[in-house]
Amino acid sequence: MTQPRRGPRMPVCAVVTQFDDGRGLGTVRADDGPILDFHCTAVADGSRHIEVGTRVVCWVGPGHGGRNEARHVAALDPA
């Protein structure tokens, strides 16, 4: 039996730690510790790209393989 997927019901502040344009995949490290994956379609401004090191706010939701992922990833200080 699988565990129910859970995530915070509030925005999480994080930093983009990786982003691969070719695959469209990235990771963020939440301020409270967890590392979350995200897909380029989760970038809130529609650009499908975000620079490594960018401070972001995102929501956490269930993803593929039973792991939580970052959703609606928005830069806190857009360039």
C-alpha angles and dihedrals in degrees: 000000000000124000117248113258112247135182138161117283091219135066118280124212114224146153125242106243100175139011128177112195092193094057097029091230132126144164134225129197111221117224089243092055115263120123113223130191123222138184123231090249087067092067102112099215092059094240093117089220135084128175123246110255095033115140108232143176118220144162123242121229141156115289140180119310094020096289125124117247137194116261132188093015108197127180113240092209106028113207 
